[in-house]
Amino acid sequence: MSQQVLQHLTELAYQLQQAKLWQSEPIDAEALASTQPFCCDTLRFEQWLQFVFIPKIQQMINENQPLPTSIAIAPMAEIAFAGHAQQQALLSTLNQIDTVISQGGV
């Protein structure tokens, strides 16, 4: 299960790069300290995926920690990526991540 999640995270990173939504410069630590869902007050959604979600899930898997039992990232992506040329590819990958994690974690 964890290998499948890691593969989907790699695909998500690739999709973000293809959509020109991947950021090469790091994010300020203050922006990452937000307590709002998706750091919506300090980051764009794609930044949250890149700098918070992907690293956190990878870390949890690497440390054999249990993954969340229920996540729903795709609905936020529908809003954040509305009208973007790569919206369907991003939504597809995020739906797969939601499904795999919600069906059992590690």
MARTORFI-637916 format. One record per atom (N, C-alpha, C): residue number from 1; residue in three letters; chain; atom name; z negated, x negated, y negated. Coordinates in steps of 0.2 Angstrom, whole numbers, plus 5000, padded with zeros to 4 digits. Each point is the difference from the previous one (the first is absolute). Example, Ala and Ser with C-alpha at 12.3 -4.5 7.8 and 13.67 -1.06 7.14 Angstrom:
+-----+------+-----+------+------+------+-------+
| seq | type | mol | atom |   up | east | north |
+-----+------+-----+------+------+------+-------+
|   1 |  ALA |   A |    N | 4961 | 4934 |  5028 |
|   1 |  ALA |   A |   CA | 5000 | 5004 |  4994 |
|   1 |  ALA |   A |    C | 5000 | 4996 |  4994 |
|   2 |  SER |   A |    N | 5004 | 5002 |  4995 |
|   2 |  SER |   A |   CA | 4999 | 4996 |  4994 |
|   2 |  SER |   A |    C | 4997 | 5004 |  4995 |
+-----+------+-----+------+------+------+-------+
***
This chain:
+-----+------+-----+------+------+------+-------+
| seq | type | mol | atom |   up | east | north |
+-----+------+-----+------+------+------+-------+
|   1 |  MET |   A |    N | 5000 | 4996 |  5006 |
|   1 |  MET |   A |   CA | 5000 | 5004 |  4994 |
|   1 |  MET |   A |    C | 5000 | 4996 |  4994 |
|   2 |  SER |   A |    N | 4996 | 4995 |  5000 |
|   2 |  SER |   A |   CA | 4999 | 4995 |  4994 |
|   2 |  SER |   A |    C | 5007 | 4997 |  4998 |
|   3 |  GLN |   A |    N | 5003 | 4998 |  5006 |
|   3 |  GLN |   A |   CA | 5007 | 4996 |  4999 |
|   3 |  GLN |   A |    C | 5005 | 5005 |  4997 |
|   4 |  GLN |   A |    N | 5000 | 5006 |  5002 |
|   4 |  GLN |   A |   CA | 5004 | 5005 |  4997 |
|   4 |  GLN |   A |    C | 4999 | 5001 |  4992 |
|   5 |  VAL |   A |    N | 4993 | 5000 |  4998 |
|   5 |  VAL |   A |   CA | 4999 | 5001 |  4993 |
|   5 |  VAL |   A |    C | 5002 | 4994 |  4996 |
|   6 |  LEU |   A |    N | 4999 | 4994 |  5003 |
|   6 |  LEU |   A |   CA | 5002 | 4994 |  4997 |
|   6 |  LEU |   A |    C | 5008 | 5000 |  4999 |
|   7 |  GLN |   A |    N | 5003 | 5002 |  5005 |
|   7 |  GLN |   A |   CA | 5008 | 5001 |  4999 |
|   7 |  GLN |   A |    C | 5002 | 5005 |  4995 |
|   8 |  HIS |   A |    N | 4996 | 5005 |  4999 |
|   8 |  HIS |   A |   CA | 5002 | 5005 |  4995 |
|   8 |  HIS |   A |    C | 4998 | 4997 |  4993 |
|   9 |  LEU |   A |    N | 4995 | 4996 |  5000 |
|   9 |  LEU |   A |   CA | 4998 | 4997 |  4993 |
|   9 |  LEU |   A |    C | 5005 | 4995 |  4998 |
|  10 |  THR |   A |    N | 5003 | 4996 |  5005 |
|  10 |  THR |   A |   CA | 5005 | 4996 |  4998 |
|  10 |  THR |   A |    C | 5006 | 5003 |  4998 |
|  11 |  GLU |   A |    N | 5002 | 5006 |  5003 |
|  11 |  GLU |   A |   CA | 5005 | 5004 |  4998 |
|  11 |  GLU |   A |    C | 4999 | 5003 |  4993 |
|  12 |  LEU |   A |    N | 4994 | 5002 |  4999 |
|  12 |  LEU |   A |   CA | 4999 | 5002 |  4993 |
|  12 |  LEU |   A |    C | 5001 | 4995 |  4995 |
|  13 |  ALA |   A |    N | 4997 | 4994 |  5001 |
|  13 |  ALA |   A |   CA | 5001 | 4995 |  4995 |
|  13 |  ALA |   A |    C | 5008 | 4998 |  4999 |
|  14 |  TYR |   A |    N | 5004 | 5000 |  5006 |
|  14 |  TYR |   A |   CA | 5007 | 4999 |  4999 |
|  14 |  TYR |   A |    C | 5003 | 5006 |  4996 |
|  15 |  GLN |   A |    N | 4998 | 5006 |  5001 |
|  15 |  GLN |   A |   CA | 5003 | 5006 |  4996 |
|  15 |  GLN |   A |    C | 4998 | 4999 |  4993 |
|  16 |  LEU |   A |    N | 4994 | 4998 |  4998 |
|  16 |  LEU |   A |   CA | 4998 | 4999 |  4993 |
|  16 |  LEU |   A |    C | 5004 | 4995 |  4997 |
|  17 |  GLN |   A |    N | 5002 | 4995 |  5004 |
|  17 |  GLN |   A |   CA | 5004 | 4994 |  4997 |
|  17 |  GLN |   A |    C | 5007 | 5003 |  4999 |
|  18 |  GLN |   A |    N | 5003 | 5003 |  5005 |
|  18 |  GLN |   A |   CA | 5007 | 5003 |  4999 |
|  18 |  GLN |   A |    C | 5000 | 5005 |  4994 |
|  19 |  ALA |   A |    N | 4995 | 5003 |  4999 |
|  19 |  ALA |   A |   CA | 5000 | 5005 |  4995 |
|  19 |  ALA |   A |    C | 4998 | 4997 |  4993 |
|  20 |  LYS |   A |    N | 4999 | 4994 |  5000 |
|  20 |  LYS |   A |   CA | 4999 | 4996 |  4994 |
|  20 |  LYS |   A |    C | 4993 | 5002 |  4997 |
|  21 |  LEU |   A |    N | 4995 | 5002 |  5004 |
|  21 |  LEU |   A |   CA | 4994 | 5002 |  4998 |
|  21 |  LEU |   A |    C | 4994 | 4995 |  5002 |
|  22 |  TRP |   A |    N | 5002 | 4994 |  5003 |
|  22 |  TRP |   A |   CA | 4996 | 4995 |  5002 |
|  22 |  TRP |   A |    C | 4999 | 4995 |  4994 |
|  23 |  GLN |   A |    N | 4994 | 4998 |  4999 |
|  23 |  GLN |   A |   CA | 4998 | 4996 |  4994 |
|  23 |  GLN |   A |    C | 4998 | 4993 |  5002 |
|  24 |  SER |   A |    N | 5003 | 4995 |  4997 |
|  24 |  SER |   A |   CA | 4999 | 4993 |  5002 |
|  24 |  SER |   A |    C | 4994 | 4997 |  4997 |
|  25 |  GLU |   A |    N | 4998 | 5003 |  4994 |
|  25 |  GLU |   A |   CA | 4994 | 4997 |  4997 |
|  25 |  GLU |   A |    C | 4994 | 5004 |  5002 |
|  26 |  PRO |   A |    N | 4994 | 4997 |  5001 |
|  26 |  PRO |   A |   CA | 4994 | 5003 |  5002 |
|  26 |  PRO |   A |    C | 4997 | 5005 |  4995 |
|  27 |  ILE |   A |    N | 4996 | 5004 |  5002 |
|  27 |  ILE |   A |   CA | 4997 | 5005 |  4996 |
|  27 |  ILE |   A |    C | 4993 | 4998 |  4998 |
|  28 |  ASP |   A |    N | 4998 | 5001 |  4994 |
|  28 |  ASP |   A |   CA | 4994 | 4999 |  4997 |
|  28 |  ASP |   A |    C | 4994 | 5003 |  5004 |
|  29 |  ALA |   A |    N | 4995 | 4996 |  5001 |
|  29 |  ALA |   A |   CA | 4994 | 5002 |  5004 |
|  29 |  ALA |   A |    C | 4997 | 5006 |  4998 |
|  30 |  GLU |   A |    N | 5000 | 5001 |  4993 |
|  30 |  GLU |   A |   CA | 4997 | 5006 |  4997 |
|  30 |  GLU |   A |    C | 5004 | 5006 |  5002 |
|  31 |  ALA |   A |    N | 5007 | 5000 |  5001 |
|  31 |  ALA |   A |   CA | 5004 | 5006 |  5002 |
|  31 |  ALA |   A |    C | 4998 | 5002 |  5007 |
|  32 |  LEU |   A |    N | 4999 | 4995 |  5004 |
|  32 |  LEU |   A |   CA | 4998 | 5001 |  5007 |
|  32 |  LEU |   A |    C | 4993 | 5003 |  5001 |
|  33 |  ALA |   A |    N | 4996 | 5000 |  4995 |
|  33 |  ALA |   A |   CA | 4993 | 5002 |  5001 |
|  33 |  ALA |   A |    C | 4999 | 5007 |  4998 |
|  34 |  SER |   A |    N | 5006 | 5004 |  4999 |
|  34 |  SER |   A |   CA | 4999 | 5007 |  4998 |
|  34 |  SER |   A |    C | 4997 | 5004 |  5006 |
|  35 |  THR |   A |    N | 4996 | 5005 |  4998 |
|  35 |  THR |   A |   CA | 4997 | 5004 |  5005 |
|  35 |  THR |   A |    C | 5004 | 5007 |  5001 |
|  36 |  GLN |   A |    N | 5006 | 5001 |  4996 |
|  36 |  GLN |   A |   CA | 5004 | 5006 |  5001 |
|  36 |  GLN |   A |    C | 5004 | 5000 |  5006 |
|  37 |  PRO |   A |    N | 5002 | 5005 |  5003 |
|  37 |  PRO |   A |   CA | 5004 | 5000 |  5006 |
|  37 |  PRO |   A |    C | 5007 | 4997 |  4998 |
|  38 |  PHE |   A |    N | 5002 | 4996 |  5004 |
|  38 |  PHE |   A |   CA | 5006 | 4996 |  4999 |
|  38 |  PHE |   A |    C | 5000 | 4996 |  4994 |
|  39 |  CYS |   A |    N | 4994 | 4998 |  4997 |
|  39 |  CYS |   A |   CA | 5000 | 4996 |  4994 |
|  39 |  CYS |   A |    C | 5004 | 5003 |  4995 |
|  40 |  CYS |   A |    N | 5001 | 5007 |  5000 |
|  40 |  CYS |   A |   CA | 5005 | 5003 |  4995 |
|  40 |  CYS |   A |    C | 4999 | 4999 |  4993 |
|  41 |  ASP |   A |    N | 4994 | 4998 |  4998 |
|  41 |  ASP |   A |   CA | 4999 | 4998 |  4993 |
|  41 |  ASP |   A |    C | 5002 | 4993 |  4998 |
|  42 |  THR |   A |    N | 5001 | 4996 |  5005 |
|  42 |  THR |   A |   CA | 5001 | 4993 |  4998 |
|  42 |  THR |   A |    C | 5007 | 4997 |  5003 |
|  43 |  LEU |   A |    N | 5002 | 5004 |  5006 |
|  43 |  LEU |   A |   CA | 5006 | 4997 |  5003 |
|  43 |  LEU |   A |    C | 5005 | 5006 |  5001 |
|  44 |  ARG |   A |    N | 5007 | 4998 |  5000 |
|  44 |  ARG |   A |   CA | 5005 | 5004 |  5003 |
|  44 |  ARG |   A |    C | 4999 | 5001 |  5007 |
|  45 |  PHE |   A |    N | 5003 | 5005 |  5003 |
|  45 |  PHE |   A |   CA | 4999 | 5001 |  5007 |
|  45 |  PHE |   A |    C | 5002 | 4995 |  5005 |
|  46 |  GLU |   A |    N | 5006 | 4997 |  4998 |
|  46 |  GLU |   A |   CA | 5003 | 4995 |  5004 |
|  46 |  GLU |   A |    C | 4996 | 4993 |  4999 |
|  47 |  GLN |   A |    N | 4996 | 4999 |  4995 |
|  47 |  GLN |   A |   CA | 4996 | 4995 |  4999 |
|  47 |  GLN |   A |    C | 4994 | 5001 |  5005 |
|  48 |  TRP |   A |    N | 4997 | 5006 |  5000 |
|  48 |  TRP |   A |   CA | 4995 | 5001 |  5004 |
|  48 |  TRP |   A |    C | 5002 | 4999 |  5007 |
|  49 |  LEU |   A |    N | 5006 | 5002 |  5002 |
|  49 |  LEU |   A |   CA | 5002 | 4999 |  5007 |
|  49 |  LEU |   A |    C | 5000 | 4992 |  5002 |
|  50 |  GLN |   A |    N | 5003 | 4997 |  4995 |
|  50 |  GLN |   A |   CA | 5001 | 4992 |  5001 |
|  50 |  GLN |   A |    C | 4993 | 4996 |  5000 |
|  51 |  PHE |   A |    N | 4996 | 5002 |  4995 |
|  51 |  PHE |   A |   CA | 4994 | 4996 |  4999 |
|  51 |  PHE |   A |    C | 4994 | 5003 |  5003 |
|  52 |  VAL |   A |    N | 5000 | 5006 |  5002 |
|  52 |  VAL |   A |   CA | 4993 | 5003 |  5002 |
|  52 |  VAL |   A |    C | 5001 | 5002 |  5008 |
|  53 |  PHE |   A |    N | 5005 | 5005 |  5000 |
|  53 |  PHE |   A |   CA | 5001 | 5003 |  5007 |
|  53 |  PHE |   A |    C | 5002 | 4995 |  5005 |
|  54 |  ILE |   A |    N | 5006 | 4997 |  4999 |
|  54 |  ILE |   A |   CA | 5002 | 4996 |  5006 |
|  54 |  ILE |   A |    C | 4995 | 4994 |  5001 |
|  55 |  PRO |   A |    N | 4998 | 4996 |  4996 |
|  55 |  PRO |   A |   CA | 4995 | 4995 |  5001 |
|  55 |  PRO |   A |    C | 4993 | 5003 |  5004 |
|  56 |  LYS |   A |    N | 4998 | 5006 |  4997 |
|  56 |  LYS |   A |   CA | 4994 | 5003 |  5003 |
|  56 |  LYS |   A |    C | 5001 | 5002 |  5008 |
|  57 |  ILE |   A |    N | 5005 | 5003 |  5001 |
|  57 |  ILE |   A |   CA | 5002 | 5002 |  5007 |
|  57 |  ILE |   A |    C | 5001 | 4994 |  5004 |
|  58 |  GLN |   A |    N | 5003 | 4995 |  4998 |
|  58 |  GLN |   A |   CA | 5001 | 4994 |  5004 |
|  58 |  GLN |   A |    C | 4994 | 4996 |  5001 |
|  59 |  GLN |   A |    N | 4995 | 5000 |  4995 |
|  59 |  GLN |   A |   CA | 4994 | 4997 |  5001 |
|  59 |  GLN |   A |    C | 4996 | 5004 |  5005 |
|  60 |  MET |   A |    N | 5000 | 5006 |  5000 |
|  60 |  MET |   A |   CA | 4996 | 5004 |  5005 |
|  60 |  MET |   A |    C | 5002 | 4999 |  5007 |
|  61 |  ILE |   A |    N | 5007 | 4999 |  5001 |
|  61 |  ILE |   A |   CA | 5003 | 4999 |  5006 |
|  61 |  ILE |   A |    C | 4998 | 4993 |  5003 |
|  62 |  ASN |   A |    N | 5001 | 4995 |  4995 |
|  62 |  ASN |   A |   CA | 4998 | 4993 |  5002 |
|  62 |  ASN |   A |    C | 4993 | 4999 |  5002 |
|  63 |  GLU |   A |    N | 4995 | 5004 |  4997 |
|  63 |  GLU |   A |   CA | 4993 | 5000 |  5001 |
|  63 |  GLU |   A |    C | 4998 | 5005 |  5005 |
|  64 |  ASN |   A |    N | 5005 | 5003 |  5003 |
|  64 |  ASN |   A |   CA | 4998 | 5005 |  5006 |
|  64 |  ASN |   A |    C | 4995 | 5006 |  4997 |
|  65 |  GLN |   A |    N | 5001 | 5001 |  4994 |
|  65 |  GLN |   A |   CA | 4996 | 5006 |  4997 |
|  65 |  GLN |   A |    C | 5004 | 5006 |  5002 |
|  66 |  PRO |   A |    N | 4996 | 5006 |  5000 |
|  66 |  PRO |   A |   CA | 5004 | 5006 |  5001 |
|  66 |  PRO |   A |    C | 5004 | 5002 |  4994 |
|  67 |  LEU |   A |    N | 5006 | 5003 |  5001 |
|  67 |  LEU |   A |   CA | 5004 | 5002 |  4995 |
|  67 |  LEU |   A |    C | 4997 | 5007 |  4998 |
|  68 |  PRO |   A |    N | 5002 | 5003 |  4994 |
|  68 |  PRO |   A |   CA | 4998 | 5007 |  4998 |
|  68 |  PRO |   A |    C | 5003 | 5005 |  5006 |
|  69 |  THR |   A |    N | 4997 | 5005 |  5001 |
|  69 |  THR |   A |   CA | 5002 | 5005 |  5005 |
|  69 |  THR |   A |    C | 5005 | 5005 |  4997 |
|  70 |  SER |   A |    N | 5000 | 5000 |  4994 |
|  70 |  SER |   A |   CA | 5005 | 5005 |  4997 |
|  70 |  SER |   A |    C | 5002 | 4997 |  4993 |
|  71 |  ILE |   A |    N | 5007 | 4999 |  4999 |
|  71 |  ILE |   A |   CA | 5002 | 4998 |  4993 |
|  71 |  ILE |   A |    C | 5006 | 5004 |  4999 |
|  72 |  ALA |   A |    N | 5002 | 5001 |  4993 |
|  72 |  ALA |   A |   CA | 5005 | 5003 |  4998 |
|  72 |  ALA |   A |    C | 5003 | 4997 |  4994 |
|  73 |  ILE |   A |    N | 5004 | 4994 |  5001 |
|  73 |  ILE |   A |   CA | 5003 | 4997 |  4994 |
|  73 |  ILE |   A |    C | 5006 | 5003 |  4998 |
|  74 |  ALA |   A |    N | 5004 | 5002 |  5005 |
|  74 |  ALA |   A |   CA | 5007 | 5003 |  4999 |
|  74 |  ALA |   A |    C | 5000 | 5005 |  4994 |
|  75 |  PRO |   A |    N | 4995 | 5005 |  5000 |
|  75 |  PRO |   A |   CA | 5000 | 5005 |  4994 |
|  75 |  PRO |   A |    C | 5000 | 4997 |  4993 |
|  76 |  MET |   A |    N | 4996 | 4995 |  5000 |
|  76 |  MET |   A |   CA | 5000 | 4996 |  4993 |
|  76 |  MET |   A |    C | 5007 | 4997 |  4999 |
|  77 |  ALA |   A |    N | 5003 | 4997 |  5005 |
|  77 |  ALA |   A |   CA | 5006 | 4997 |  4999 |
|  77 |  ALA |   A |    C | 5006 | 5004 |  4998 |
|  78 |  GLU |   A |    N | 4999 | 5007 |  5002 |
|  78 |  GLU |   A |   CA | 5005 | 5005 |  4998 |
|  78 |  GLU |   A |    C | 5000 | 5001 |  4993 |
|  79 |  ILE |   A |    N | 4994 | 5000 |  4997 |
|  79 |  ILE |   A |   CA | 5000 | 5000 |  4993 |
|  79 |  ILE |   A |    C | 5001 | 4994 |  4996 |
|  80 |  ALA |   A |    N | 4998 | 4994 |  5003 |
|  80 |  ALA |   A |   CA | 5001 | 4994 |  4996 |
|  80 |  ALA |   A |    C | 5007 | 4997 |  5000 |
|  81 |  PHE |   A |    N | 5003 | 5002 |  5006 |
|  81 |  PHE |   A |   CA | 5007 | 4997 |  5001 |
|  81 |  PHE |   A |    C | 5006 | 5006 |  4999 |
|  82 |  ALA |   A |    N | 4998 | 5006 |  4997 |
|  82 |  ALA |   A |   CA | 5004 | 5005 |  4999 |
|  82 |  ALA |   A |    C | 5006 | 4998 |  4996 |
|  83 |  GLY |   A |    N | 5006 | 5001 |  5002 |
|  83 |  GLY |   A |   CA | 5006 | 4998 |  4997 |
|  83 |  GLY |   A |    C | 5002 | 4993 |  5001 |
|  84 |  HIS |   A |    N | 4996 | 4996 |  5003 |
|  84 |  HIS |   A |   CA | 5002 | 4993 |  5001 |
|  84 |  HIS |   A |    C | 5005 | 4999 |  5006 |
|  85 |  ALA |   A |    N | 5005 | 4996 |  4999 |
|  85 |  ALA |   A |   CA | 5006 | 5000 |  5005 |
|  85 |  ALA |   A |    C | 4997 | 4998 |  5007 |
|  86 |  GLN |   A |    N | 4995 | 4997 |  5001 |
|  86 |  GLN |   A |   CA | 4997 | 4998 |  5006 |
|  86 |  GLN |   A |    C | 4995 | 5005 |  5003 |
|  87 |  GLN |   A |    N | 4999 | 5005 |  4996 |
|  87 |  GLN |   A |   CA | 4994 | 5005 |  5002 |
|  87 |  GLN |   A |    C | 5000 | 5002 |  5007 |
|  88 |  GLN |   A |    N | 5005 | 5002 |  5003 |
|  88 |  GLN |   A |   CA | 5000 | 5002 |  5007 |
|  88 |  GLN |   A |    C | 4998 | 4994 |  5005 |
|  89 |  ALA |   A |    N | 5003 | 4994 |  4999 |
|  89 |  ALA |   A |   CA | 4998 | 4995 |  5005 |
|  89 |  ALA |   A |    C | 4992 | 4998 |  4999 |
|  90 |  LEU |   A |    N | 4998 | 5000 |  4994 |
|  90 |  LEU |   A |   CA | 4993 | 4999 |  4999 |
|  90 |  LEU |   A |    C | 4995 | 5005 |  5003 |
|  91 |  LEU |   A |    N | 5002 | 5007 |  4999 |
|  91 |  LEU |   A |   CA | 4997 | 5005 |  5002 |
|  91 |  LEU |   A |    C | 5000 | 5000 |  5008 |
|  92 |  SER |   A |    N | 5005 | 4998 |  5003 |
|  92 |  SER |   A |   CA | 5001 | 5000 |  5007 |
|  92 |  SER |   A |    C | 4995 | 4995 |  5003 |
|  93 |  THR |   A |    N | 4999 | 4994 |  4997 |
|  93 |  THR |   A |   CA | 4996 | 4995 |  5002 |
|  93 |  THR |   A |    C | 4993 | 5002 |  4999 |
|  94 |  LEU |   A |    N | 4998 | 5003 |  4994 |
|  94 |  LEU |   A |   CA | 4993 | 5002 |  4999 |
|  94 |  LEU |   A |    C | 4998 | 5006 |  5005 |
|  95 |  ASN |   A |    N | 5005 | 5004 |  5001 |
|  95 |  ASN |   A |   CA | 4998 | 5005 |  5005 |
|  95 |  ASN |   A |    C | 4998 | 4998 |  5007 |
|  96 |  GLN |   A |    N | 5004 | 4994 |  5002 |
|  96 |  GLN |   A |   CA | 4999 | 4997 |  5006 |
|  96 |  GLN |   A |    C | 4993 | 4997 |  5000 |
|  97 |  ILE |   A |    N | 4998 | 4997 |  4995 |
|  97 |  ILE |   A |   CA | 4994 | 4996 |  4999 |
|  97 |  ILE |   A |    C | 4994 | 5006 |  5001 |
|  98 |  ASP |   A |    N | 5001 | 5005 |  4996 |
|  98 |  ASP |   A |   CA | 4995 | 5006 |  5000 |
|  98 |  ASP |   A |    C | 4999 | 5002 |  5007 |
|  99 |  THR |   A |    N | 5006 | 5001 |  5003 |
|  99 |  THR |   A |   CA | 4999 | 5003 |  5007 |
|  99 |  THR |   A |    C | 4997 | 4995 |  5005 |
| 100 |  VAL |   A |    N | 5002 | 4994 |  5000 |
| 100 |  VAL |   A |   CA | 4997 | 4995 |  5005 |
| 100 |  VAL |   A |    C | 4993 | 4999 |  4999 |
| 101 |  ILE |   A |    N | 4998 | 4999 |  4994 |
| 101 |  ILE |   A |   CA | 4993 | 4999 |  4998 |
| 101 |  ILE |   A |    C | 4996 | 5007 |  5002 |
| 102 |  SER |   A |    N | 5002 | 5005 |  4998 |
| 102 |  SER |   A |   CA | 4996 | 5007 |  5001 |
| 102 |  SER |   A |    C | 5000 | 5001 |  5007 |
| 103 |  GLN |   A |    N | 5005 | 4998 |  5005 |
| 103 |  GLN |   A |   CA | 4999 | 5001 |  5007 |
| 103 |  GLN |   A |    C | 4996 | 4996 |  5004 |
| 104 |  GLY |   A |    N | 4996 | 4995 |  4996 |
| 104 |  GLY |   A |   CA | 4996 | 4996 |  5004 |
| 104 |  GLY |   A |    C | 4997 | 4994 |  4998 |
| 105 |  GLY |   A |    N | 5003 | 4997 |  4994 |
| 105 |  GLY |   A |   CA | 4997 | 4994 |  4998 |
| 105 |  GLY |   A |    C | 5001 | 4995 |  5005 |
| 106 |  VAL |   A |    N | 4995 | 4995 |  5000 |
| 106 |  VAL |   A |   CA | 5001 | 4994 |  5005 |
| 106 |  VAL |   A |    C | 4996 | 5002 |  5006 |
+-----+------+-----+------+------+------+-------+
***
